[in-house]
Amino acid sequence: MSASIEIANVTKRYGTLSVLDDISLSIKPGEFVVFLGPSGCGKSTLLRMIAGLEDVTQGTIAVGDQRIDTLPPGKRGVAMVFQSYALYPHMTVAQNMSFGLENIKVPKKEIVRRVRFAAETLEIAHLLDRKPQKLSGGQRQRVAIGRAIVKEPKAFLFDEPLSNLDAALRGRTRLELAQLHTRLGSTMIFVTHDQVEAMTLADRIVVMHNRKIEQIGTPIAIYRRPATRFVAGFVGSPAMNFIPVRNISQNGNGASIDTAGLGTLDAAFRLPAAFSSEGATLGIRAEDISVLPAGQPGIPLIVEVVERLGDRTLVYGRLSDGTRLTAEADGRSEASASDRLEIALDTSAIHLFGADGVAHHADGG
């Protein structure tokens, strides 16, 4: 069972302190949506408001065709998985998963059915008689998810559930969550500050910043066509390169962009008439900058640090004006600190950001 979620003009304030400002968002039944943003942006608060753990100052929240922001948490038809496992240490896995159902007087036979289904779905049926202290971190997290599954909610809410796991286990559990979503087909909202989790799991990402939604889109759209400079800098590793712009002159085929470190670049921009080069910034990702073979002329880059990642090499260096730039080279690159390299840019992958931070893309978007 899954349902749509409609968040309409939601605001959250604590006295005079505003935490969320006029948030509106529609989530389709069965969709996996990730709230992504830095600490303090309001993503967990928004999730807790859906769950009923925080009051809504203004606006409405509906699950399916029912408004829920006026209902107590237990009546909202949603189940939340927290960062901490919050398992009862004196209870077995089966007892932890069934406890909530017993409290609301679900028939025993139905409880057994739901616990068995959840355990088999999460591949923890062999752990039902164990207590939490005999489980690994990943197993405990699966029990916490199982406790949510047995409620048969209309939507699952995950509040940074992987942050207590080590790196290897995080990667494995991330894939298990994606598989779980495929099997259940349930509506899921997942809160994280980790962009890898967002890019791996989401049907759509909601990037939040400074109490507002910066952009909503598929992972590839967020990455390739960021709406603002904040999104461009927050999503992607390494972060997008930002180069100050000195002047922009537009012509029939696009625009000539003058920078101190990269020289003048011609790209297919269709900028609005009011666009000003004052305070503008050029953005380009490392993978869109190539290191040229020795002897081939390009833009000079003095290497400062080389990061070897096996399949690729990241080269961190300085342009002629001192601006720092990250480029991507082949995994077999022999570049080292203090080398002078020649680089070239894919001008079709350039972004321009006005002084207001709004993005414009080289294909005219």
MARVEXNU-625527 format. One record per residue (C-alpha): x, y, z; chain; residue number from 1. Coordinates in nm, 4 decimals, padded with zeros to 6 digits, always signed. Example, Ala and Ser with C-alpha at 12.3 -4.5 7.8 and 13.67 -1.06 7.14 Angstrom:
REM residues 2
<px +01.2300 py -00.4500 pz +00.7800 cadena A num 1>
<px +01.3670 py -00.1060 pz +00.7140 cadena A num 2>
//
This chain:
REM residues 365
<px +00.0000 py +00.0000 pz +00.0000 cadena A num 1>
<px +00.1356 py +00.3428 pz -00.0917 cadena A num 2>
<px -00.0072 py +00.6917 pz -00.1092 cadena A num 3>
<px +00.0747 py +01.0363 pz -00.2392 cadena A num 4>
<px +00.1949 py +01.3069 pz -00.0019 cadena A num 5>
<px +00.0965 py +01.6693 pz -00.0528 cadena A num 6>
<px +00.2799 py +01.9418 pz +00.1378 cadena A num 7>
<px +00.1170 py +02.2806 pz +00.0815 cadena A num 8>
<px +00.2638 py +02.6144 pz +00.1926 cadena A num 9>
<px +00.4123 py +02.4689 pz +00.5107 cadena A num 10>
<px +00.5933 py +02.7028 pz +00.7473 cadena A num 11>
<px +00.7588 py +02.6186 pz +01.0784 cadena A num 12>
<px +00.8530 py +02.8733 pz +01.3419 cadena A num 13>
<px +00.9744 py +02.8487 pz +01.6992 cadena A num 14>
<px +00.8649 py +03.1836 pz +01.8373 cadena A num 15>
<px +01.0317 py +03.4397 pz +01.6124 cadena A num 16>
<px +01.2814 py +03.1871 pz +01.4712 cadena A num 17>
<px +01.1808 py +03.0653 pz +01.1252 cadena A num 18>
<px +01.2939 py +02.7102 pz +01.0424 cadena A num 19>
<px +01.0967 py +02.6463 pz +00.7208 cadena A num 20>
<px +00.9424 py +02.9064 pz +00.4914 cadena A num 21>
<px +00.6396 py +02.8280 pz +00.2720 cadena A num 22>
<px +00.7377 py +02.4768 pz +00.1581 cadena A num 23>
<px +00.5218 py +02.3107 pz -00.1104 cadena A num 24>
<px +00.5905 py +01.9650 pz -00.2526 cadena A num 25>
<px +00.3941 py +01.6848 pz -00.4205 cadena A num 26>
<px +00.5149 py +01.3244 pz -00.3839 cadena A num 27>
<px +00.3601 py +01.0544 pz -00.6026 cadena A num 28>
<px +00.2447 py +00.7139 pz -00.4719 cadena A num 29>
<px +00.5362 py +00.4703 pz -00.4635 cadena A num 30>
<px +00.7969 py +00.7406 pz -00.5214 cadena A num 31>
<px +01.1326 py +00.7425 pz -00.3401 cadena A num 32>
<px +01.2102 py +01.1058 pz -00.2566 cadena A num 33>
<px +01.5270 py +01.2200 pz -00.0789 cadena A num 34>
<px +01.5501 py +01.5439 pz +00.1195 cadena A num 35>
<px +01.9131 py +01.6519 pz +00.0737 cadena A num 36>
<px +02.0882 py +01.9454 pz +00.2312 cadena A num 37>
<px +02.3428 py +02.0633 pz +00.4888 cadena A num 38>
<px +02.2834 py +02.0546 pz +00.8626 cadena A num 39>
<px +02.0308 py +02.3144 pz +00.9742 cadena A num 40>
<px +01.8520 py +02.3483 pz +00.6384 cadena A num 41>
<px +01.5210 py +02.2151 pz +00.7798 cadena A num 42>
<px +01.5061 py +01.8720 pz +00.6120 cadena A num 43>
<px +01.4659 py +01.6683 pz +00.9317 cadena A num 44>
<px +01.2155 py +01.9178 pz +01.0691 cadena A num 45>
<px +01.0030 py +01.8776 pz +00.7563 cadena A num 46>
<px +01.0159 py +01.4979 pz +00.7915 cadena A num 47>
<px +00.9168 py +01.5191 pz +01.1577 cadena A num 48>
<px +00.6247 py +01.7427 pz +01.0672 cadena A num 49>
<px +00.4986 py +01.4749 pz +00.8265 cadena A num 50>
<px +00.5391 py +01.2161 pz +01.1035 cadena A num 51>
<px +00.3569 py +01.4326 pz +01.3572 cadena A num 52>
<px +00.6572 py +01.4807 pz +01.5860 cadena A num 53>
<px +00.6582 py +01.8568 pz +01.5149 cadena A num 54>
<px +00.3571 py +02.0851 pz +01.4839 cadena A num 55>
<px +00.2872 py +02.2749 pz +01.1619 cadena A num 56>
<px +00.2892 py +02.6499 pz +01.2187 cadena A num 57>
<px +00.1170 py +02.7219 pz +00.8890 cadena A num 58>
<px +00.0069 py +02.5192 pz +00.5857 cadena A num 59>
<px -00.1243 py +02.1640 pz +00.5397 cadena A num 60>
<px +00.0042 py +01.8089 pz +00.4894 cadena A num 61>
<px -00.2036 py +01.5320 pz +00.3312 cadena A num 62>
<px -00.1358 py +01.1613 pz +00.2785 cadena A num 63>
<px -00.3531 py +01.0267 pz +00.0010 cadena A num 64>
<px -00.6838 py +01.2100 pz +00.0194 cadena A num 65>
<px -00.6632 py +01.2666 pz +00.3960 cadena A num 66>
<px -00.5278 py +01.5749 pz +00.5654 cadena A num 67>
<px -00.2983 py +01.4535 pz +00.8468 cadena A num 68>
<px -00.1315 py +01.7582 pz +01.0015 cadena A num 69>
<px -00.4118 py +01.7805 pz +01.2593 cadena A num 70>
<px -00.3945 py +01.4082 pz +01.3489 cadena A num 71>
<px -00.1826 py +01.2434 pz +01.6231 cadena A num 72>
<px +00.1257 py +01.0533 pz +01.4967 cadena A num 73>
<px -00.0333 py +00.7094 pz +01.5357 cadena A num 74>
<px -00.3258 py +00.7992 pz +01.3111 cadena A num 75>
<px -00.1265 py +00.9338 pz +01.0145 cadena A num 76>
<px -00.0567 py +00.6078 pz +00.8361 cadena A num 77>
<px +00.3185 py +00.6666 pz +00.8204 cadena A num 78>
<px +00.6103 py +00.4831 pz +00.9833 cadena A num 79>
<px +00.9402 py +00.6435 pz +01.0766 cadena A num 80>
<px +01.2885 py +00.4906 pz +01.0938 cadena A num 81>
<px +01.5262 py +00.6968 pz +01.3062 cadena A num 82>
<px +01.8997 py +00.7511 pz +01.3038 cadena A num 83>
<px +01.9254 py +00.5560 pz +01.6299 cadena A num 84>
<px +01.7922 py +00.2002 pz +01.6187 cadena A num 85>
<px +01.5951 py +00.2481 pz +01.9452 cadena A num 86>
<px +01.5499 py -00.1274 pz +01.9966 cadena A num 87>
<px +01.4420 py -00.2719 pz +02.3308 cadena A num 88>
<px +01.7519 py -00.4614 pz +02.4552 cadena A num 89>
<px +01.5537 py -00.7109 pz +02.6651 cadena A num 90>
<px +01.3318 py -00.8158 pz +02.3727 cadena A num 91>
<px +01.4069 py -01.0495 pz +02.0836 cadena A num 92>
<px +01.3997 py -00.9315 pz +01.7227 cadena A num 93>
<px +01.0482 py -01.0737 pz +01.6837 cadena A num 94>
<px +00.9287 py -00.9022 pz +02.0010 cadena A num 95>
<px +01.0792 py -00.5691 pz +01.8966 cadena A num 96>
<px +00.8975 py -00.5903 pz +01.5629 cadena A num 97>
<px +00.5637 py -00.6998 pz +01.7110 cadena A num 98>
<px +00.5502 py -00.4744 pz +02.0181 cadena A num 99>
<px +00.3776 py -00.1816 pz +01.8486 cadena A num 100>
<px +00.1163 py -00.4084 pz +01.6921 cadena A num 101>
<px +00.0405 py -00.5709 pz +02.0278 cadena A num 102>
<px -00.0167 py -00.2284 pz +02.1811 cadena A num 103>
<px -00.2918 py -00.1508 pz +01.9289 cadena A num 104>
<px -00.4480 py -00.4969 pz +01.9740 cadena A num 105>
<px -00.3757 py -00.6417 pz +01.6293 cadena A num 106>
<px -00.4799 py -01.0124 pz +01.6314 cadena A num 107>
<px -00.1948 py -01.2484 pz +01.7180 cadena A num 108>
<px -00.2183 py -01.4465 pz +01.3943 cadena A num 109>
<px -00.1967 py -01.1236 pz +01.1934 cadena A num 110>
<px +00.1053 py -01.0103 pz +01.3972 cadena A num 111>
<px +00.2846 py -01.3393 pz +01.3221 cadena A num 112>
<px +00.2092 py -01.2985 pz +00.9513 cadena A num 113>
<px +00.3372 py -00.9415 pz +00.9361 cadena A num 114>
<px +00.6546 py -01.0140 pz +01.1346 cadena A num 115>
<px +00.7314 py -01.3164 pz +00.9171 cadena A num 116>
<px +00.6748 py -01.1149 pz +00.5986 cadena A num 117>
<px +00.8981 py -00.8297 pz +00.7176 cadena A num 118>
<px +01.1709 py -01.0676 pz +00.8346 cadena A num 119>
<px +01.1737 py -01.2550 pz +00.5042 cadena A num 120>
<px +01.1692 py -00.9306 pz +00.3057 cadena A num 121>
<px +01.4717 py -00.8044 pz +00.5001 cadena A num 122>
<px +01.6409 py -01.1469 pz +00.5104 cadena A num 123>
<px +01.6518 py -01.1568 pz +00.8911 cadena A num 124>
<px +01.4122 py -01.4494 pz +00.9515 cadena A num 125>
<px +01.7004 py -01.6463 pz +01.1049 cadena A num 126>
<px +01.7520 py -01.3700 pz +01.3625 cadena A num 127>
<px +01.3993 py -01.3538 pz +01.5077 cadena A num 128>
<px +01.4965 py -01.5191 pz +01.8370 cadena A num 129>
<px +01.8095 py -01.3107 pz +01.8955 cadena A num 130>
<px +01.8354 py -01.0019 pz +02.1147 cadena A num 131>
<px +01.9832 py -00.6731 pz +01.9846 cadena A num 132>
<px +02.3177 py -00.7078 pz +02.1612 cadena A num 133>
<px +02.3890 py -01.0172 pz +01.9507 cadena A num 134>
<px +02.3296 py -00.8328 pz +01.6227 cadena A num 135>
<px +02.5630 py -00.6280 pz +01.4045 cadena A num 136>
<px +02.4879 py -00.2615 pz +01.3323 cadena A num 137>
<px +02.3467 py -00.3469 pz +00.9907 cadena A num 138>
<px +02.1246 py -00.6194 pz +01.1369 cadena A num 139>
<px +01.9924 py -00.3800 pz +01.4023 cadena A num 140>
<px +01.9092 py -00.1262 pz +01.1342 cadena A num 141>
<px +01.7169 py -00.3903 pz +00.9421 cadena A num 142>
<px +01.5198 py -00.4751 pz +01.2559 cadena A num 143>
<px +01.4326 py -00.1070 pz +01.2936 cadena A num 144>
<px +01.3137 py -00.1022 pz +00.9312 cadena A num 145>
<px +01.1210 py -00.4245 pz +00.9925 cadena A num 146>
<px +00.9444 py -00.2605 pz +01.2848 cadena A num 147>
<px +00.8224 py +00.0023 pz +01.0369 cadena A num 148>
<px +00.7234 py -00.2528 pz +00.7703 cadena A num 149>
<px +00.4925 py -00.4477 pz +01.0052 cadena A num 150>
<px +00.2788 py -00.1362 pz +01.0465 cadena A num 151>
<px +00.1936 py -00.1586 pz +00.6751 cadena A num 152>
<px +00.2103 py +00.2210 pz +00.6435 cadena A num 153>
<px +00.1093 py +00.4346 pz +00.3494 cadena A num 154>
<px +00.4560 py +00.5912 pz +00.3563 cadena A num 155>
<px +00.7957 py +00.5257 pz +00.5134 cadena A num 156>
<px +00.9993 py +00.8125 pz +00.6599 cadena A num 157>
<px +01.3756 py +00.7626 pz +00.7052 cadena A num 158>
<px +01.5711 py +01.0160 pz +00.9129 cadena A num 159>
<px +01.9407 py +00.9641 pz +00.8269 cadena A num 160>
<px +01.9141 py +00.5911 pz +00.9073 cadena A num 161>
<px +02.2609 py +00.4997 pz +00.7788 cadena A num 162>
<px +02.4702 py +00.7577 pz +00.9625 cadena A num 163>
<px +02.5641 py +00.5211 pz +01.2477 cadena A num 164>
<px +02.7070 py +00.2575 pz +01.0113 cadena A num 165>
<px +03.0659 py +00.2306 pz +00.8904 cadena A num 166>
<px +03.1460 py +00.3148 pz +00.5278 cadena A num 167>
<px +03.1334 py -00.0407 pz +00.3882 cadena A num 168>
<px +02.8108 py -00.1235 pz +00.5712 cadena A num 169>
<px +02.6546 py +00.2042 pz +00.4610 cadena A num 170>
<px +02.7141 py +00.1132 pz +00.0986 cadena A num 171>
<px +02.5657 py -00.2333 pz +00.1408 cadena A num 172>
<px +02.2624 py -00.1115 pz +00.3382 cadena A num 173>
<px +02.2043 py +00.1638 pz +00.0818 cadena A num 174>
<px +02.1659 py -00.0978 pz -00.1904 cadena A num 175>
<px +01.9395 py -00.3059 pz +00.0335 cadena A num 176>
<px +01.7131 py -00.0037 pz +00.0830 cadena A num 177>
<px +01.6902 py +00.0468 pz -00.2926 cadena A num 178>
<px +01.5981 py -00.3200 pz -00.3343 cadena A num 179>
<px +01.3431 py -00.2925 pz -00.0518 cadena A num 180>
<px +01.1741 py -00.0036 pz -00.2275 cadena A num 181>
<px +01.1532 py -00.2067 pz -00.5467 cadena A num 182>
<px +00.9995 py -00.5026 pz -00.3617 cadena A num 183>
<px +00.7472 py -00.3046 pz -00.1556 cadena A num 184>
<px +00.6631 py -00.0301 pz -00.4056 cadena A num 185>
<px +00.5925 py +00.1975 pz -00.1089 cadena A num 186>
<px +00.6162 py +00.5744 pz -00.0880 cadena A num 187>
<px +00.9433 py +00.6586 pz +00.0863 cadena A num 188>
<px +01.1005 py +00.9818 pz +00.2065 cadena A num 189>
<px +01.4654 py +00.9687 pz +00.3070 cadena A num 190>
<px +01.6554 py +01.2508 pz +00.4792 cadena A num 191>
<px +02.0319 py +01.2789 pz +00.4378 cadena A num 192>
<px +02.3210 py +01.5234 pz +00.4010 cadena A num 193>
<px +02.5117 py +01.2576 pz +00.2022 cadena A num 194>
<px +02.4869 py +01.3189 pz -00.1715 cadena A num 195>
<px +02.5931 py +00.9612 pz -00.2566 cadena A num 196>
<px +02.2929 py +00.8277 pz -00.0656 cadena A num 197>
<px +02.0690 py +01.0762 pz -00.2454 cadena A num 198>
<px +02.2045 py +00.9979 pz -00.5929 cadena A num 199>
<px +02.1826 py +00.6216 pz -00.5335 cadena A num 200>
<px +01.8356 py +00.5990 pz -00.3820 cadena A num 201>
<px +01.6186 py +00.8794 pz -00.5127 cadena A num 202>
<px +01.3616 py +00.8882 pz -00.7869 cadena A num 203>
<px +01.3694 py +01.2626 pz -00.7161 cadena A num 204>
<px +01.5906 py +01.4738 pz -00.4931 cadena A num 205>
<px +01.4644 py +01.7761 pz -00.3002 cadena A num 206>
<px +01.7673 py +01.9983 pz -00.2335 cadena A num 207>
<px +01.7056 py +02.2196 pz +00.0690 cadena A num 208>
<px +01.9005 py +02.5224 pz +00.1823 cadena A num 209>
<px +01.8388 py +02.8107 pz +00.4182 cadena A num 210>
<px +01.4779 py +02.7082 pz +00.5097 cadena A num 211>
<px +01.3656 py +02.6699 pz +00.1474 cadena A num 212>
<px +01.3670 py +02.4245 pz -00.1417 cadena A num 213>
<px +01.6457 py +02.5129 pz -00.3866 cadena A num 214>
<px +01.5640 py +02.2526 pz -00.6524 cadena A num 215>
<px +01.3552 py +01.9402 pz -00.7130 cadena A num 216>
<px +01.4587 py +01.6933 pz -00.9816 cadena A num 217>
<px +01.5953 py +01.3534 pz -01.0765 cadena A num 218>
<px +01.9506 py +01.2795 pz -00.9607 cadena A num 219>
<px +02.0942 py +01.3288 pz -01.3091 cadena A num 220>
<px +01.9031 py +01.6568 pz -01.3591 cadena A num 221>
<px +02.0230 py +01.7894 pz -01.0237 cadena A num 222>
<px +02.3800 py +01.6976 pz -01.1131 cadena A num 223>
<px +02.3863 py +01.8073 pz -01.4767 cadena A num 224>
<px +02.1506 py +02.1063 pz -01.4621 cadena A num 225>
<px +02.1764 py +02.2617 pz -01.1151 cadena A num 226>
<px +01.9294 py +02.5454 pz -01.0664 cadena A num 227>
<px +02.1575 py +02.7552 pz -00.8457 cadena A num 228>
<px +02.5213 py +02.7955 pz -00.7524 cadena A num 229>
<px +02.4438 py +02.6404 pz -00.4124 cadena A num 230>
<px +02.3130 py +02.3195 pz -00.5734 cadena A num 231>
<px +02.6083 py +02.3107 pz -00.8152 cadena A num 232>
<px +02.8564 py +02.3353 pz -00.5296 cadena A num 233>
<px +02.6752 py +02.1016 pz -00.2896 cadena A num 234>
<px +02.6053 py +01.8116 pz -00.5272 cadena A num 235>
<px +02.9053 py +01.6411 pz -00.6844 cadena A num 236>
<px +03.2437 py +01.5157 pz -00.5658 cadena A num 237>
<px +03.4757 py +01.6857 pz -00.6194 cadena A num 238>
<px +03.2745 py +02.0048 pz -00.6008 cadena A num 239>
<px +03.2181 py +02.2040 pz -00.9176 cadena A num 240>
<px +03.4939 py +02.4497 pz -01.0132 cadena A num 241>
<px +03.3907 py +02.8163 pz -00.9911 cadena A num 242>
<px +03.5843 py +03.0748 pz -01.1939 cadena A num 243>
<px +03.5243 py +03.4521 pz -01.1634 cadena A num 244>
<px +03.4019 py +03.6151 pz -01.4865 cadena A num 245>
<px +03.5427 py +03.9488 pz -01.6027 cadena A num 246>
<px +03.3109 py +04.0150 pz -01.8938 cadena A num 247>
<px +03.0486 py +03.8483 pz -02.1130 cadena A num 248>
<px +02.9670 py +03.9557 pz -02.4662 cadena A num 249>
<px +02.6731 py +03.7932 pz -02.6415 cadena A num 250>
<px +02.6547 py +03.7194 pz -03.0122 cadena A num 251>
<px +02.4190 py +03.5363 pz -03.2450 cadena A num 252>
<px +02.5674 py +03.1939 pz -03.1672 cadena A num 253>
<px +02.6040 py +03.2293 pz -02.7921 cadena A num 254>
<px +02.8408 py +03.4187 pz -02.5662 cadena A num 255>
<px +03.2110 py +03.4918 pz -02.5245 cadena A num 256>
<px +03.3104 py +03.4623 pz -02.1594 cadena A num 257>
<px +03.6264 py +03.6391 pz -02.0504 cadena A num 258>
<px +03.8083 py +03.5087 pz -01.7406 cadena A num 259>
<px +04.1538 py +03.5786 pz -01.6030 cadena A num 260>
<px +04.2652 py +03.2180 pz -01.5610 cadena A num 261>
<px +04.0933 py +03.0429 pz -01.8523 cadena A num 262>
<px +04.1106 py +03.3235 pz -02.1057 cadena A num 263>
<px +03.8099 py +03.3774 pz -02.3334 cadena A num 264>
<px +03.5710 py +03.0875 pz -02.3902 cadena A num 265>
<px +03.2966 py +03.0703 pz -02.6506 cadena A num 266>
<px +02.9882 py +02.8716 pz -02.5514 cadena A num 267>
<px +02.6304 py +02.8317 pz -02.6702 cadena A num 268>
<px +02.4565 py +03.0408 pz -02.4082 cadena A num 269>
<px +02.1280 py +03.2221 pz -02.4651 cadena A num 270>
<px +02.1335 py +03.4583 pz -02.1721 cadena A num 271>
<px +01.8480 py +03.6883 pz -02.0745 cadena A num 272>
<px +01.8901 py +04.0488 pz -02.1882 cadena A num 273>
<px +01.9170 py +04.1654 pz -01.8273 cadena A num 274>
<px +02.2024 py +03.9257 pz -01.7412 cadena A num 275>
<px +02.5038 py +04.1137 pz -01.6036 cadena A num 276>
<px +02.8626 py +03.9929 pz -01.5987 cadena A num 277>
<px +02.9146 py +04.1828 pz -01.2736 cadena A num 278>
<px +02.9438 py +03.9242 pz -00.9976 cadena A num 279>
<px +02.8962 py +03.6371 pz -01.2450 cadena A num 280>
<px +03.0772 py +03.3055 pz -01.2071 cadena A num 281>
<px +03.1607 py +03.0313 pz -01.4545 cadena A num 282>
<px +03.1140 py +02.6740 pz -01.3312 cadena A num 283>
<px +03.2493 py +02.3483 pz -01.4718 cadena A num 284>
<px +03.2911 py +02.0001 pz -01.3250 cadena A num 285>
<px +03.6265 py +01.8213 pz -01.3066 cadena A num 286>
<px +03.5196 py +01.5459 pz -01.5485 cadena A num 287>
<px +03.4494 py +01.8114 pz -01.8123 cadena A num 288>
<px +03.8115 py +01.9274 pz -01.7989 cadena A num 289>
<px +04.0611 py +01.7027 pz -01.9753 cadena A num 290>
<px +04.4378 py +01.6878 pz -01.9302 cadena A num 291>
<px +04.5978 py +01.7080 pz -02.2756 cadena A num 292>
<px +04.8834 py +01.4857 pz -02.3971 cadena A num 293>
<px +05.2326 py +01.6248 pz -02.3530 cadena A num 294>
<px +05.3192 py +01.8805 pz -02.6194 cadena A num 295>
<px +04.9581 py +01.9650 pz -02.7073 cadena A num 296>
<px +04.8791 py +02.3325 pz -02.6385 cadena A num 297>
<px +04.5971 py +02.4245 pz -02.4014 cadena A num 298>
<px +04.5310 py +02.6207 pz -02.0839 cadena A num 299>
<px +04.8248 py +02.5947 pz -01.8389 cadena A num 300>
<px +04.7651 py +02.4413 pz -01.4959 cadena A num 301>
<px +05.0320 py +02.4122 pz -01.2242 cadena A num 302>
<px +04.9730 py +02.0946 pz -01.0229 cadena A num 303>
<px +04.9550 py +02.1208 pz -00.6430 cadena A num 304>
<px +04.8058 py +01.7868 pz -00.5351 cadena A num 305>
<px +04.7318 py +01.4609 pz -00.7175 cadena A num 306>
<px +04.4620 py +01.2242 pz -00.5885 cadena A num 307>
<px +04.4799 py +00.8750 pz -00.7397 cadena A num 308>
<px +04.1480 py +00.6902 pz -00.7278 cadena A num 309>
<px +04.2304 py +00.3896 pz -00.9454 cadena A num 310>
<px +03.9977 py +00.4383 pz -01.2418 cadena A num 311>
<px +04.0641 py +00.8125 pz -01.2508 cadena A num 312>
<px +04.3061 py +01.0705 pz -01.1182 cadena A num 313>
<px +04.2018 py +01.4056 pz -00.9756 cadena A num 314>
<px +04.4492 py +01.6858 pz -01.0337 cadena A num 315>
<px +04.4250 py +01.9900 pz -00.8084 cadena A num 316>
<px +04.6128 py +02.2911 pz -00.9404 cadena A num 317>
<px +04.6351 py +02.6654 pz -01.0021 cadena A num 318>
<px +04.5612 py +02.8640 pz -01.3155 cadena A num 319>
<px +04.7844 py +03.1497 pz -01.4311 cadena A num 320>
<px +04.5944 py +03.4025 pz -01.2160 cadena A num 321>
<px +04.6150 py +03.1838 pz -00.9044 cadena A num 322>
<px +04.2579 py +03.0524 pz -00.9245 cadena A num 323>
<px +04.2390 py +02.6933 pz -00.8025 cadena A num 324>
<px +04.0959 py +02.4320 pz -01.0386 cadena A num 325>
<px +04.0308 py +02.0577 pz -01.0207 cadena A num 326>
<px +04.0669 py +01.8514 pz -01.3394 cadena A num 327>
<px +04.0206 py +01.4823 pz -01.4074 cadena A num 328>
<px +04.2892 py +01.2717 pz -01.5738 cadena A num 329>
<px +04.3140 py +00.9066 pz -01.6691 cadena A num 330>
<px +04.3720 py +00.6585 pz -01.3870 cadena A num 331>
<px +04.7166 py +00.5867 pz -01.5330 cadena A num 332>
<px +04.8218 py +00.9530 pz -01.5205 cadena A num 333>
<px +05.1752 py +01.0121 pz -01.3941 cadena A num 334>
<px +05.1133 py +01.3764 pz -01.3023 cadena A num 335>
<px +05.2783 py +01.4934 pz -00.9818 cadena A num 336>
<px +05.3011 py +01.8092 pz -00.7727 cadena A num 337>
<px +05.4711 py +02.1093 pz -00.9411 cadena A num 338>
<px +05.4123 py +01.9716 pz -01.2930 cadena A num 339>
<px +05.2830 py +02.2100 pz -01.5575 cadena A num 340>
<px +04.9960 py +02.0527 pz -01.7480 cadena A num 341>
<px +04.7873 py +02.1727 pz -02.0386 cadena A num 342>
<px +04.4101 py +02.1347 pz -02.0046 cadena A num 343>
<px +04.1030 py +02.1809 pz -02.2247 cadena A num 344>
<px +03.7400 py +02.2445 pz -02.1282 cadena A num 345>
<px +03.4253 py +02.0970 pz -02.2745 cadena A num 346>
<px +03.2469 py +02.4265 pz -02.3399 cadena A num 347>
<px +02.9134 py +02.2475 pz -02.3863 cadena A num 348>
<px +02.9284 py +02.1581 pz -02.0136 cadena A num 349>
<px +02.9848 py +02.5117 pz -01.8838 cadena A num 350>
<px +02.7403 py +02.6787 pz -01.6444 cadena A num 351>
<px +02.7053 py +03.0482 pz -01.5695 cadena A num 352>
<px +02.5808 py +03.1824 pz -01.2385 cadena A num 353>
<px +02.4640 py +03.5394 pz -01.2033 cadena A num 354>
<px +02.5287 py +03.7481 pz -00.8947 cadena A num 355>
<px +02.1918 py +03.6198 pz -00.7665 cadena A num 356>
<px +02.3187 py +03.2606 pz -00.7861 cadena A num 357>
<px +02.0704 py +03.1526 pz -01.0547 cadena A num 358>
<px +02.2166 py +02.9071 pz -01.3084 cadena A num 359>
<px +02.2239 py +02.9309 pz -01.6873 cadena A num 360>
<px +02.3464 py +02.6322 pz -01.8933 cadena A num 361>
<px +02.5556 py +02.6198 pz -02.2078 cadena A num 362>
<px +02.2775 py +02.4637 pz -02.4145 cadena A num 363>
<px +02.0615 py +02.7654 pz -02.3473 cadena A num 364>
<px +01.8727 py +02.6172 pz -02.0519 cadena A num 365>
//
